[in-house]
Structure formats: C-alpha cells, structure tokens
C-alpha cells in the first residue's frame, strides 16, 4: 500500500507550491522583478507573469525597466513569455502589456535568434490578427 507515501508526496508538493507563492509575493513587494519573472515563468503562471509585467510598467521609466528585465531572461524563459503574450494579446485589457513585451523581444533579439524559438511560427500566426 503506497497511499500514505503518495499523500506525503502530494502534501510536500503543495507546501513547496505555497512557499514559492509566498516568495513570489515577497519578490513583487521588494520590487525584485527579474527574480519574480523567473519564478512565475518556472511555475508556469501566465497571469502572474502578466501581473509582474504590469507592476514593472507602473514604475517610473517602466518601459526601460521592462526591457532591462526581459533582456536578462534566459532563452527558454523568453520562449515561455512569448507563448504567454500570445494569449494576453487577444484580450484588450492586456494587449498593451503584450505589445510592450513583444516590442522588447523584437528589438533585442536578432531575427535568427527569434527563428530558433520553439513555437515561433504559431506565435506569429496568432499575433498577426490582433497586432
């Protein structure tokens, strides 16, 4: 019978999730946006990433700060953000943030580098009608 072991594993995962949520909240409060973005991306939380992007844009010189943070993400994190912004762009409430992130990616990534992103073709196809 492995029920007890599975329950302990599930409880451990839930506790870890709660700890990460708290850490994310603390990072946002401390305005440590790069770490907050990385954590939200690793948790696969598009809405939380959007919340972080909105918080950055509300800062004085928000566009510049957004660029600084997006540029410092790893390639896999940028790919994840690209996937998230495709969804954000379809909603008029979030399209400005999506366009800000997309503009940053297009400005700072070489075309050859962008072509290496997984899912770039479908992302571009999805972005075109709404952009």
N, C-alpha and C positions, 0 to 999 in steps of 0.2 A: 504494500500500500504506500503510494508516493504522494498521497493527498496533502499530508502535513508539509512535506518538502515543497510542493508546488505552492501551497498557501504562503509559506515563509518567503519564497522567491517573489511571489506577487506582491507581498507586503513590502519587501525590500525595494522592489522597483517603484512602488507607489511612494515610499518615503524618499527615494532618490529624486523622483519627479517633483515632489513638494519642495525639497531642498533647492533644486535647480530653479523652480518658480520663485522662491524667496531670493535667491541670488540674483536672478534677473530683475526683480523688483528693486533690489538694493543698487544694482548697477545703473538702472534708469534714474533712481533718486540721486545717485552720485554723479550723474551725467558722464558715465564711462561708456560712451555709445559704441565704440568698437567692440568691446567685450560683450556688451548687451546684444549687438547684432550677431556676433558669432554664436552666442549661446542660444538665441532664438532660432537661428538657422539650424543649429545642431539638434534642437528639439523639434524641428520641422513644424514651426508655428508661424505661418504666413501672416496672420493677423497681428501677432506680437512683433514681427519684423516691421510691419506697417506702422505700428504704434511707435516703435523706435525711430523710424524714418520721420514720422510726423513730429516727434519730440525734437529731433535734430533741426528740422526746418523751422521750428518755432524760435530757435535760438537766434541771437543777433548773428548776422552773416551765416545763416543756416545753410544756404546753398554751398558755400565754400566748405563748411564743416562736413556736409553730406559727402561732397567729393572726396575730402580727405579720408573719411571713414570707408567709403565704398572702394576706393583705390587700394586700400590696405588689406582688403579681404583676399583670401586665397581663391584660386580659380574655381574650385568646387563650390565655394560659398557664393561666388558671383553667379555661377550657373543656377544655384538654388534661388537666388534673389531674382534672376531673370525669369525663372518659372513662376515665382510669386507675383512679379509685377504684371505678367500677362493677365492674371486674374484681377488684380487691382485695377488695371486699365479699363476693364469692362464696366466698372461702376463709376458713375460721375462724381461721387463723393471722394473717391480715391485716385482719380485719374491724374491729378496734378502731381501727387507724390510719385506715382508710377512713371510719369514723364520725366520727373526730375532724376530719378534713379536711372532710367533708360538713357537720358541725355548724358549722364555721367559715364555710364558704361560705353556709350558710343564715342564719347570724347577721349577717354583714356585708354581704351583697348584698341589695339591695331585690328584692322579687318581680318587679317589672317588668324589672329588670336580668337576673335569672335567666332570665326568659322569652326574652330576646334571645340566650341561649347557643345555639350550634348543637348539635343533638342532645339538647336538654334533655328532650324528650318521651320518647325511647327510654331515656335515662339514668334518669329517674324510674320508668318501667315496669320497668326492670331492677333498680332498687334496692328497690322495694317488697317483693318476696317475701323478701328477705334482711334487711331492716332491721327 
